[in-house]
Amino acid sequence: MSLIFSSIVPHPPILIPEIGKENLRYLKNTQKAYEKLKIKLEKLKPETIIIISHNNIQENIFTINLSPRFKANFEEFGNFSVKKEWKGDLGFSAKLSESLETENNLSLVNNENINHAISIPLFLLTENLKNTKIIPISFSGLNRQKHFEFGKLLKKEIINSEKKIAVVVSGDLSHRLNKKSPGGYSPKAKKFDKKIIDFLLKKKIKKILEIDEDIIRDAQEYGFKSILILLGILHNINFNPKLLSYEAPFGVGYLLMDFQL
């Protein structure tokens, strides 16, 4: 099988040492978990990383970014020194688009500038993966079942590929866990995060697809639909979910989970 790695990671900018500085001490468990995933990826040596998050979001369309290279900087967070580049996997991106072109819900973009949701996990995971290429994929405004089905379509191409492929979901959970939260506090936020983590660990996919819409909306999350795509990719694949870390010192849920294959 070509799928060799799958995980969920968060993307807080303070995980970049030059940005976080003394605030990094609040995310020690998240740092350690990221290091474990980094070491694992280095041993597996994926040829391509498909990273799923919120970049180039369109209301009724999933997007695949097929730029030949990707650039990132962190100037919006006050850092002007850290800049990174990655190569895009044009060949496999083309195969994905060709196989999915009959779907009306797919758009191709060519944008070499990627946002922090894509660049932060790549910065933390790929330091020593010099030959690994990437494919950023963005979720859409479509319903949850469409995201699950889209993941199953991606899975067909992944398992038929001769490449060693890793899939990384970059997404934060609830943004309303305490009074420090960006969206203010909501008691439903902790319930959302707990349900997601519990259902993932118990592989209760149907339960995840049926989580109450009010709880999802109230949580103000940025990871749920990306997770649904991953679950579609993992459909009928034997995996062992392992919780590496969950922290929320700033009122945002940061989850790292390894779906051991």
ZIJO-V109384 format. One record per pair of residues at least 6 apart in sequence whose C-alpha atoms are under 7 Angstrom apart, sorted by sequence separation. I is the first residue (numbers start at 0). J is the second residue. D is the distance in whole Angstrom. If there is no record, write none. Layout:
<<I,J,D> <I,J,D>>
This chain:
<<12,18,7> <13,19,4> <73,79,7> <174,180,6> <175,181,7> <177,183,7> <178,184,5> <198,204,7> <246,252,6> <247,253,6> <55,62,7> <174,181,6> <175,182,5> <177,184,5> <245,252,7> <246,253,5> <73,81,7> <174,182,6> <175,183,5> <176,184,6> <198,206,7> <245,253,5> <246,254,7> <13,22,7> <14,23,6> <72,81,6> <175,184,5> <176,185,6> <198,207,6> <245,254,5> <13,23,6> <72,82,5> <175,185,6> <244,254,6> <245,255,6> <71,82,6> <72,83,7> <244,255,5> <71,83,5> <176,188,5> <195,207,7> <243,255,5> <70,83,6> <71,84,6> <175,188,6> <176,189,6> <242,255,6> <243,256,5> <70,84,5> <242,256,5> <243,257,7> <69,84,5> <70,85,7> <173,188,6> <241,256,6> <242,257,7> <68,84,7> <69,85,5> <240,256,7> <241,257,5> <68,85,6> <69,86,6> <240,257,6> <241,258,6> <68,86,4> <69,87,7> <240,258,4> <67,86,6> <68,87,5> <173,192,6> <239,258,5> <240,259,6> <67,87,5> <172,192,6> <238,258,6> <239,259,5> <66,87,6> <67,88,7> <238,259,5> <239,260,6> <65,87,6> <67,89,6> <238,260,5> <191,214,6> <237,260,7> <65,89,6> <191,215,7> <65,92,6> <187,214,6> <191,218,7> <188,217,7> <187,217,7> <188,218,5> <187,218,7> <200,240,6> <47,88,7> <70,111,6> <71,112,6> <200,241,7> <65,107,7> <69,111,4> <70,112,5> <71,113,6> <92,134,7> <61,104,6> <62,105,6> <63,106,7> <64,107,6> <65,108,6> <66,109,5> <68,111,6> <69,112,6> <70,113,6> <71,114,7> <175,218,6> <60,104,4> <61,105,5> <62,106,5> <63,107,5> <64,108,5> <65,109,5> <66,110,6> <69,113,7> <88,132,5> <174,218,6> <175,219,7> <59,104,6> <60,105,5> <61,106,6> <62,107,6> <63,108,6> <64,109,6> <66,111,6> <87,132,5> <88,133,6> <173,218,5> <174,219,5> <60,106,6> <62,108,7> <64,110,7> <86,132,5> <87,133,5> <88,134,6> <173,219,6> <174,220,6> <71,118,6> <85,132,7> <86,133,6> <87,134,6> <173,220,4> <172,220,5> <120,169,7> <171,220,6> <172,221,6> <171,221,5> <172,222,6> <170,221,5> <171,222,5> <117,169,7> <170,222,4> <116,169,6> <169,222,7> <168,225,6> <168,226,7> <18,78,6> <54,114,6> <95,156,7> <53,116,7> <52,116,6> <52,117,7> <143,208,7> <50,117,7> <65,134,7> <180,249,6> <64,134,6> <179,249,6> <180,250,4> <64,135,5> <179,250,5> <180,251,6> <63,135,6> <64,136,6> <63,136,5> <177,250,5> <62,136,6> <63,137,7> <176,250,5> <62,137,5> <175,250,6> <176,251,6> <61,137,6> <174,250,6> <175,251,6> <61,138,5> <174,251,4> <61,139,5> <146,224,6> <150,228,4> <154,232,5> <173,251,6> <174,252,7> <60,139,6> <149,228,6> <150,229,6> <153,232,6> <172,251,7> <173,252,5> <59,139,6> <147,227,5> <150,230,7> <151,231,4> <171,251,7> <172,252,5> <56,137,6> <58,139,5> <59,140,5> <143,224,6> <146,227,6> <147,228,5> <150,231,4> <151,232,5> <171,252,6> <172,253,6> <55,137,6> <56,138,6> <57,139,5> <58,140,4> <59,141,5> <146,228,5> <149,231,7> <150,232,5> <171,253,5> <54,137,5> <56,139,6> <57,140,7> <58,141,7> <147,230,6> <148,231,6> <151,234,7> <171,254,7> <46,130,7> <47,131,5> <48,132,6> <49,133,6> <50,134,6> <51,135,6> <52,136,7> <53,137,5> <143,227,7> <147,231,5> <46,131,5> <47,132,5> <48,133,5> <49,134,5> <50,135,5> <51,136,5> <52,137,5> <53,138,6> <41,127,7> <45,131,6> <46,132,6> <47,133,5> <48,134,6> <49,135,6> <50,136,6> <51,137,6> <52,138,6> <138,224,6> <37,124,5> <41,128,7> <138,225,6> <37,125,7> <10,116,6> <12,119,7> <10,119,6> <10,120,6> <46,162,6> <47,163,7> <48,164,6> <49,165,6> <50,166,6> <51,167,6> <52,168,6> <46,163,5> <47,164,5> <48,165,5> <49,166,5> <50,167,5> <51,168,5> <52,169,5> <45,163,5> <46,164,6> <47,165,6> <48,166,6> <49,167,6> <50,168,6> <51,169,6> <52,170,6> <45,164,5> <50,169,7> <45,165,6> <2,157,6> <1,157,6> <2,158,6> <1,158,5> <0,158,6> <1,160,6> <10,169,6> <1,161,6> <3,163,6> <5,165,6> <6,166,7> <7,167,6> <8,168,6> <9,169,5> <10,170,7> <1,162,6> <2,163,6> <3,164,6> <4,165,5> <5,166,5> <6,167,5> <7,168,5> <8,169,5> <9,170,5> <10,171,7> <1,163,5> <2,164,5> <3,165,6> <4,166,6> <5,167,6> <6,168,6> <7,169,6> <8,170,6> <9,171,5> <1,164,6> <2,165,6> <52,225,6> <51,225,6> <32,243,6> <32,244,6> <29,244,6> <28,244,6> <25,248,7> <32,255,7> <9,253,5> <9,254,6> <8,254,6> <9,255,7> <7,254,7> <8,255,5> <7,255,5> <8,256,7> <7,256,5> <6,256,6> <7,257,7> <6,257,5> <5,257,6> <6,258,6> <5,258,5> <4,259,7> <4,260,7> <3,260,7>>
